[in-house]
Amino acid sequence: MHVSMTQRILTGITTSGTPHLGNYVGMLRPAVAASRRDDTDSFFFLADYHALIKCDDPARVARSRLEIAATWLACGLDPARVTFYRQSDIPEIPELTWLLTCVTAKGLLNRAHAYKAAIDQNTAKGEDPDAAITAGLYMYPVLMAADILAFNANKVPVGRDQVQHIEMARDIGQRFNHIYGKAWRTAGGKNEPFALPEAVIDENVATLPGLDGRKMSKSYDNTVPLFEGGAKATREAIAKIITDSREPGEPKDPDSSSLFAIFRAFAGDTESRAFRAELESGMGWGDAKKKLCDRIEQDVAPLRERYDTLMAHPDDIEDALREGAKKARAVALPRLEIMRRAVGLGPLAAAGSKAKAAKKADKRVRLVSFRDSEGFRFRLLGADGEELLLSRAFADPKAAGQASRTLSSEGATEVLKPIDASRFVFIQDGEILATSAEFTKLAARDAALERTRAALVSLRETTE
């Protein structure tokens, strides 16, 4: 159950590589911990459309999707508690990307750091400024904005290098709100089309150094694998960490040591103090690397066992992602349906019904209560008398009356959803409250759905 203080948090990982130890400490571990809080509504996704911008190797992208999904689940992500999905399973995201593209200033995209960096590299080489720069790289910020705005995410945890993208998402969302806000509300939306997201930078989350002392990153090829290759791969990578030339017996400086920085990210204060003291007392680098491997294994080995099981059963991962996509689309689809109407892309029948409504201003949408053999019910009737919705039966008239008032509440149009090709329903607290007639053609169902949305808006206006 979500309360008014719940924050929607959205996190994605691009599926273009294999998760490493820095990903675990800097993102996976804190994100999974945050997802268990009662005041968060967490969305986690595999950013596989983004991967196509960075990688043109289909096998690598496909393998990375599996590895990253398995990693999230192995690290303790609970699909029943969060919304866990693939970006490419949500068709509303590319659709929204185009709607946002049409309000995004080219000058804003020209200022994106990644695009400017690519131009600077080409210029430094004496090449054409746009050499090898794809439209995908240029439009990356709009796709990222769609990822966030499709679900009205409030908070987006990012590194400092991604803060600009969140600021751009705010700019794009604000522009859409300005242009289409009034039309959005007329079409049945509430408040503004988009809440404006905020970047979240947790200064307390560790940034691990890599094998060469720089930030651990696939870009620098200096990573320690998280699960792939098992404990042997971890030991081999740790053995490559660059250290100074001090011999065993010589005091070491923990604060300038990558080994100590990584150890501290896994150990508590007591263990870290003991490790520091051993380094300062002259422990050899070989022994220090062994201690580090043992400490990492203490945390990672149980997770790796779960990871290996998941990798051996990809159908289980697939099932979790498909269920997550259903949950994600249940949020995105109603919002996109209103947006289509707001920008003028609703069914033609809706436009025709508006013209007819102007001619029949003296007639109103009505709720009619009645009793049949099963109990107390109500109907939603259009201005022309068409039955748009029929409620389920209630045991007493008071309950039926309370239920009928939800049809005139703010946001009622957002819980009006198709359930198959022939019908649509009004849902309250996860329960079907009222159902449409059954239609033989999808176009007829969609036209009736638009008429019902318009009727709900009219009903709210007459009761305010």
C-alpha positions as MATLAB code, in Angstrom:
seq = 'MHVSMTQRILTGITTSGTPHLGNYVGMLRPAVAASRRDDTDSFFFLADYHALIKCDDPARVARSRLEIAATWLACGLDPARVTFYRQSDIPEIPELTWLLTCVTAKGLLNRAHAYKAAIDQNTAKGEDPDAAITAGLYMYPVLMAADILAFNANKVPVGRDQVQHIEMARDIGQRFNHIYGKAWRTAGGKNEPFALPEAVIDENVATLPGLDGRKMSKSYDNTVPLFEGGAKATREAIAKIITDSREPGEPKDPDSSSLFAIFRAFAGDTESRAFRAELESGMGWGDAKKKLCDRIEQDVAPLRERYDTLMAHPDDIEDALREGAKKARAVALPRLEIMRRAVGLGPLAAAGSKAKAAKKADKRVRLVSFRDSEGFRFRLLGADGEELLLSRAFADPKAAGQASRTLSSEGATEVLKPIDASRFVFIQDGEILATSAEFTKLAARDAALERTRAALVSLRETTE';
ca = [
       0.000    0.000    0.000;
       1.412    3.377   -1.020;
       0.931    6.455    1.124;
       1.349   10.068    0.171;
       4.936   10.183    1.478;
       6.096    7.335   -0.774;
       8.853    8.325   -3.183;
       9.172    6.589   -6.552;
      12.833    5.773   -7.179;
      14.082    4.615  -10.595;
      17.409    2.911  -11.308;
      18.764    1.391  -14.526;
      21.946   -0.354  -15.682;
      23.030   -0.337  -19.325;
      23.367   -3.903  -20.625;
      26.659   -3.555  -22.463;
      29.032   -5.337  -20.083;
      29.521   -7.663  -17.116;
      28.901   -6.336  -13.567;
      32.044   -5.778  -11.530;
      32.882   -5.207   -7.896;
      32.575   -1.424   -8.247;
      29.003   -1.803   -9.570;
      28.121   -3.919   -6.545;
      29.496   -1.528   -3.933;
      28.520    1.710   -5.678;
      25.074    0.834   -7.008;
      23.711   -2.688   -6.570;
      24.173   -3.082   -2.821;
      22.798    0.346   -1.783;
      19.939    0.166   -4.315;
      18.757   -3.226   -3.067;
      18.952   -1.975    0.532;
      16.909    1.124   -0.358;
      14.277   -0.992   -2.136;
      13.404   -2.650    1.159;
      12.271    0.596    2.760;
       8.537    1.062    3.251;
       8.604    4.667    1.975;
       9.934    3.796   -1.489;
       8.288    2.539   -4.673;
      11.300    1.202   -6.571;
      11.626    0.715  -10.335;
      14.689   -1.224  -11.571;
      15.306   -1.787  -15.258;
      17.756   -3.196  -17.757;
      18.623   -0.294  -20.060;
      18.969   -2.429  -23.186;
      17.907    0.297  -25.641;
      20.712    2.439  -24.219;
      23.108   -0.476  -24.763;
      22.561   -0.261  -28.529;
      24.066    3.233  -28.472;
      27.281    1.937  -26.896;
      27.583   -1.550  -28.356;
      26.840   -3.039  -31.784;
      27.652   -6.637  -30.791;
      24.292   -8.458  -30.458;
      25.791  -11.421  -28.588;
      27.396   -9.124  -26.019;
      24.160   -7.203  -25.434;
      22.148  -10.424  -25.109;
      24.671  -11.948  -22.677;
      24.865   -8.734  -20.657;
      21.071   -8.610  -20.268;
      21.121  -12.098  -18.747;
      24.133  -11.403  -16.511;
      22.822   -8.106  -15.167;
      19.321   -9.466  -14.524;
      20.788  -12.456  -12.684;
      23.087  -10.137  -10.723;
      20.214   -7.947   -9.496;
      18.290  -10.998   -8.305;
      21.346  -12.662   -6.756;
      22.074   -9.485   -4.803;
      18.667   -9.721   -3.143;
      16.308   -7.712   -5.344;
      12.761   -8.933   -4.682;
      10.626   -8.778   -7.872;
       7.467   -9.019   -5.765;
       8.405   -5.864   -3.854;
       9.754   -3.750   -6.727;
       9.011   -3.244  -10.424;
      11.825   -5.055  -12.282;
      11.736   -4.967  -16.087;
      13.567   -4.628  -19.399;
      13.406   -1.235  -21.044;
      12.691   -2.925  -24.393;
       9.574   -4.636  -22.980;
       7.861   -1.277  -22.457;
       6.674    0.069  -25.858;
       5.418    3.235  -24.157;
       9.048    4.321  -23.596;
      10.039    4.734  -27.288;
       6.614    6.253  -27.986;
       7.127    8.797  -25.222;
      10.660    9.407  -26.493;
       9.194   10.679  -29.758;
       6.611   12.866  -28.016;
       9.417   14.381  -25.932;
      11.692   14.721  -28.963;
       9.097   16.995  -30.536;
       9.339   19.485  -27.646;
      13.082   19.199  -26.964;
      15.254   22.090  -28.081;
      18.199   21.092  -30.291;
      20.314   23.589  -28.382;
      19.710   21.608  -25.184;
      21.004   18.410  -26.802;
      24.004   20.288  -28.229;
      25.130   20.932  -24.648;
      25.086   17.271  -23.535;
      28.483   16.309  -22.108;
      28.791   12.998  -23.992;
      27.985   14.604  -27.343;
      30.366   17.518  -26.738;
      33.129   15.131  -25.660;
      32.719   13.099  -28.859;
      32.935   16.273  -30.961;
      36.025   17.425  -29.056;
      37.744   14.084  -29.674;
      37.042   14.283  -33.394;
      38.245   17.871  -33.569;
      41.460   16.989  -31.722;
      42.133   14.276  -34.343;
      41.485   16.703  -37.197;
      38.396   14.759  -38.295;
      34.909   15.962  -39.150;
      33.265   17.034  -35.849;
      30.390   14.572  -36.325;
      32.476   11.611  -37.498;
      31.056    8.309  -36.151;
      28.582   10.155  -33.908;
      25.193    8.492  -34.202;
      21.776   10.034  -33.755;
      21.417    7.555  -30.887;
      24.249    9.198  -28.960;
      22.797   12.631  -29.718;
      19.286   11.611  -28.589;
      20.468    9.642  -25.536;
      19.250   12.326  -23.079;
      15.712   12.222  -24.514;
      15.502    8.432  -24.173;
      16.756    8.739  -20.606;
      14.139   11.415  -19.933;
      11.442    9.052  -21.256;
      12.711    6.277  -18.946;
      12.144    8.575  -15.984;
       9.074   10.569  -17.015;
       7.053    7.556  -18.207;
       6.706    6.528  -14.563;
       6.803    9.965  -12.905;
       9.868    8.951  -10.893;
      10.659   11.391   -8.078;
      14.258   10.363   -7.376;
      16.950    8.976   -9.661;
      20.175    7.770   -8.001;
      23.092    8.634  -10.301;
      26.786    9.339  -10.304;
      27.977   12.905  -10.739;
      28.625   12.290  -14.443;
      24.887   11.651  -14.968;
      23.507   14.669  -13.107;
      23.261   16.694  -16.319;
      20.935   14.067  -17.823;
      18.534   14.414  -14.896;
      18.603   18.190  -15.286;
      17.820   17.761  -18.979;
      14.943   15.406  -18.138;
      13.557   18.144  -15.889;
      13.892   20.723  -18.687;
      12.178   18.440  -21.202;
       9.383   17.509  -18.793;
       8.831   21.147  -17.876;
       8.599   22.109  -21.553;
       5.998   19.394  -22.216;
       4.029   20.503  -19.150;
       4.024   24.096  -20.412;
       2.844   23.209  -23.928;
       0.361   20.431  -23.168;
      -0.569   20.847  -19.490;
      -4.019   22.288  -20.183;
      -4.777   19.693  -22.869;
      -3.589   16.947  -20.509;
      -6.087   17.988  -17.849;
      -8.866   18.314  -20.409;
      -8.072   14.786  -21.593;
      -8.521   13.456  -18.068;
      -5.069   13.792  -16.525;
      -4.518   15.285  -13.091;
      -1.985   17.881  -11.996;
       0.809   18.252  -14.588;
       1.748   15.575  -17.125;
       5.147   15.063  -15.516;
       6.551   15.335  -12.018;
      10.050   16.796  -12.293;
      12.676   14.280  -11.125;
      15.578   14.956   -8.794;
      19.057   13.468   -8.999;
      20.189   11.638   -5.868;
      23.914   11.463   -5.170;
      24.819    9.496   -2.070;
      28.171   10.826   -0.911;
      28.440    7.930    1.544;
      28.401    5.262   -1.157;
      31.928    4.033   -1.803;
      33.627    4.510   -5.165;
      36.085    1.652   -5.568;
      39.525    2.150   -7.096;
      40.399   -0.253   -9.884;
      43.525   -2.273  -10.592;
      45.450    0.842  -11.639;
      44.236    3.172   -8.873;
      41.736    5.015  -11.052;
      37.982    4.617  -10.518;
      36.969    1.024  -11.232;
      35.328    1.178  -14.650;
      34.843   -0.954  -17.760;
      36.039    2.091  -19.728;
      39.474    1.808  -18.074;
      39.597   -2.014  -18.273;
      40.648   -2.064  -14.606;
      37.794   -3.993  -12.978;
      37.478   -6.884  -10.551;
      34.655   -9.214  -11.700;
      31.768   -9.625   -9.304;
      30.577  -13.144  -10.166;
      31.936  -14.176  -13.572;
      34.909  -16.547  -13.341;
      34.278  -17.368   -9.692;
      36.704  -16.916   -6.799;
      39.654  -17.690   -9.089;
      38.906  -14.677  -11.303;
      38.611  -12.471   -8.218;
      42.003  -13.635   -6.903;
      43.664  -13.150  -10.278;
      42.286   -9.623  -10.592;
      43.238   -8.641   -7.027;
      46.762   -9.941   -7.671;
      47.087   -7.353  -10.463;
      46.287   -4.352   -8.246;
      49.191   -1.932   -8.440;
      51.023   -1.352   -5.151;
      54.150    0.565   -4.229;
      57.612   -1.012   -3.919;
      57.696   -1.324   -0.123;
      58.914   -4.727    0.988;
      57.414   -6.965    3.701;
      58.312   -5.514    7.070;
      58.212   -1.931    5.807;
      55.254    0.162    7.042;
      52.581    0.765    4.395;
      50.324    3.826    4.015;
      46.705    2.520    4.090;
      45.236    5.844    2.955;
      47.094    5.693   -0.362;
      46.398    1.991   -0.908;
      43.717    0.701   -3.256;
      43.727   -2.547   -1.276;
      42.674   -0.768    1.908;
      40.002    1.284    0.099;
      38.418   -1.879   -1.311;
      38.717   -3.761    2.012;
      36.984   -0.915    3.855;
      34.026   -1.086    1.422;
      33.296   -4.631    2.646;
      34.445   -4.637    6.261;
      33.099   -2.952    9.366;
      35.039   -0.416   11.434;
      36.656   -3.011   13.714;
      37.945   -5.137   10.822;
      39.117   -2.073    8.939;
      41.091   -0.797   11.934;
      42.777   -4.180   12.311;
      43.691   -4.295    8.619;
      45.059   -0.746    8.818;
      47.204   -1.680   11.796;
      48.630   -4.716    9.974;
      49.557   -2.591    6.951;
      51.179    0.034    9.128;
      53.109   -2.735   10.928;
      54.639   -3.956    7.688;
      52.361   -6.687    6.362;
      53.494   -7.681    2.862;
      51.398   -6.762   -0.154;
      50.935  -10.441   -1.036;
      49.447  -11.197    2.380;
      47.315   -8.048    2.174;
      45.883   -9.154   -1.178;
      45.069  -12.585    0.255;
      43.259  -11.010    3.221;
      41.320   -8.779    0.826;
      40.262  -11.768   -1.308;
      39.115  -13.655    1.787;
      37.064  -10.680    2.991;
      35.406  -10.180   -0.390;
      34.583  -13.891   -0.611;
      32.884  -13.757    2.776;
      30.221  -11.443    1.302;
      30.227  -12.428   -2.354;
      30.413  -16.248   -2.248;
      26.765  -16.757   -1.114;
      25.583  -14.286   -3.753;
      27.670  -15.995   -6.434;
      26.074  -19.340   -5.605;
      22.634  -17.799   -6.143;
      23.883  -16.136   -9.349;
      25.127  -19.447  -10.773;
      21.746  -21.049  -10.060;
      19.931  -18.220  -11.820;
      22.245  -18.316  -14.824;
      21.475  -22.025  -15.168;
      17.724  -21.276  -15.213;
      17.218  -18.264  -17.502;
      13.509  -19.036  -17.864;
      13.026  -18.088  -14.201;
      14.651  -14.720  -14.880;
      12.522  -14.295  -17.986;
       9.353  -14.926  -15.971;
      10.370  -12.306  -13.387;
      11.070   -9.720  -16.088;
       7.805  -10.383  -17.906;
       5.839   -9.976  -14.681;
       7.759   -6.780  -14.013;
       6.914   -5.494  -17.480;
       3.210   -6.029  -16.762;
       3.528   -3.969  -13.589;
       5.495   -1.243  -15.357;
       3.059   -1.040  -18.274;
       0.126   -0.819  -15.863;
       1.666    2.513  -14.811;
       2.909    3.762  -18.190;
       0.041    2.765  -20.498;
      -2.775    4.826  -18.896;
      -0.474    7.866  -18.827;
       0.443    7.456  -22.501;
      -3.194    7.069  -23.481;
      -3.960   10.460  -21.947;
      -0.844   11.964  -23.547;
      -1.919   10.787  -26.976;
      -5.177   12.647  -26.570;
      -3.410   15.667  -25.090;
      -1.188   16.070  -28.167;
      -4.073   15.397  -30.565;
      -3.438   11.717  -31.351;
      -6.576   10.223  -29.781;
      -9.124    8.190  -31.822;
     -11.069   10.099  -34.447;
     -14.280    9.148  -32.677;
     -13.180   11.240  -29.719;
     -12.836   14.338  -31.889;
     -16.263   13.663  -33.380;
     -17.824   13.188  -29.966;
     -16.579   16.630  -28.896;
     -18.374   18.265  -31.816;
     -21.546   16.392  -30.959;
     -21.202   17.327  -27.312;
     -21.177   20.997  -28.240;
     -24.527   20.554  -29.972;
     -25.994   18.721  -27.008;
     -24.858   21.010  -24.221;
     -28.233   20.702  -22.565;
     -27.732   16.965  -21.975;
     -25.475   15.636  -19.258;
     -23.592   12.523  -18.302;
     -25.475   10.687  -15.525;
     -25.021    8.028  -12.874;
     -28.165    5.915  -12.445;
     -28.615    3.644   -9.402;
     -30.847    0.583   -9.414;
     -31.379   -2.819   -7.821;
     -31.531   -6.217   -9.505;
     -31.590   -9.821   -8.330;
     -27.883   -9.767   -7.406;
     -27.851   -6.519   -5.393;
     -27.447   -2.766   -5.769;
     -25.732   -1.397   -8.882;
     -25.212    1.792  -10.847;
     -24.743    2.674  -14.501;
     -22.698    5.446  -16.112;
     -24.757    6.879  -18.966;
     -23.406    9.184  -21.656;
     -25.140   12.435  -22.587;
     -26.950   10.569  -25.367;
     -28.145    7.840  -22.965;
     -25.538    5.233  -23.997;
     -24.584    2.844  -21.170;
     -20.835    3.261  -20.789;
     -20.188    1.299  -17.576;
     -22.141   -1.139  -15.420;
     -21.012   -1.672  -11.820;
     -20.709   -4.953   -9.994;
     -23.421   -5.804   -7.454;
     -23.191   -4.437   -3.886;
     -24.847   -5.825   -0.782;
     -26.285   -2.470    0.321;
     -27.128    0.865   -1.351;
     -24.701    2.867    0.800;
     -21.718    0.863   -0.475;
     -22.960    1.253   -4.045;
     -23.328    5.014   -3.560;
     -19.813    5.345   -2.140;
     -18.403    3.334   -5.034;
     -20.261    5.408   -7.632;
     -18.672    8.597   -6.300;
     -15.211    7.316   -7.236;
     -16.166    7.747  -10.903;
     -16.235   11.515  -10.401;
     -12.971   11.642   -8.422;
      -9.779   13.248   -9.676;
      -7.712   10.791  -11.707;
     -10.671    8.506  -12.461;
      -9.701    8.328  -16.136;
      -6.311    6.868  -15.223;
      -7.823    3.694  -13.747;
     -10.018    3.043  -16.775;
      -8.173    0.243  -18.598;
      -8.755   -2.285  -21.390;
      -8.686   -5.889  -20.154;
      -8.998   -7.595  -23.544;
      -9.903   -6.784  -27.150;
     -13.613   -6.502  -26.368;
     -13.985   -4.781  -22.972;
     -12.566   -2.196  -20.612;
     -13.001   -1.758  -16.861;
     -12.898    0.802  -14.060;
     -10.528   -0.385  -11.301;
     -10.537    0.727   -7.667;
      -7.837   -0.481   -5.251;
      -6.944   -3.330   -7.598;
     -10.560   -4.546   -7.889;
     -12.816   -4.243  -10.920;
     -15.596   -1.864   -9.927;
     -17.433   -1.503  -13.241;
     -17.243   -3.057  -16.699;
     -18.084   -1.878  -20.204;
     -20.316   -3.620  -22.676;
     -18.669   -6.257  -24.882;
     -17.607   -5.090  -28.359;
     -16.965   -7.266  -31.392;
     -14.325   -4.956  -32.883;
     -11.256   -3.412  -31.277;
     -11.967   -0.041  -32.934;
     -15.453    0.019  -31.425;
     -14.031   -0.765  -27.985;
     -11.434    2.016  -28.304;
     -14.044    4.536  -29.424;
     -16.257    3.635  -26.457;
     -13.263    3.889  -24.153;
     -12.629    7.428  -25.370;
     -16.292    8.354  -24.906;
     -16.188    6.968  -21.361;
     -13.061    8.936  -20.491;
     -14.689   12.096  -21.768;
     -17.807   11.234  -19.753;
     -15.777   10.830  -16.560;
     -14.161   14.225  -17.104;
     -17.620   15.756  -17.666;
     -18.977   13.995  -14.580;
     -16.176   15.399  -12.415;
     -16.755   18.905  -13.747;
     -20.468   18.771  -12.950;
     -19.849   17.567   -9.394;
     -17.160   20.118   -8.495;
];
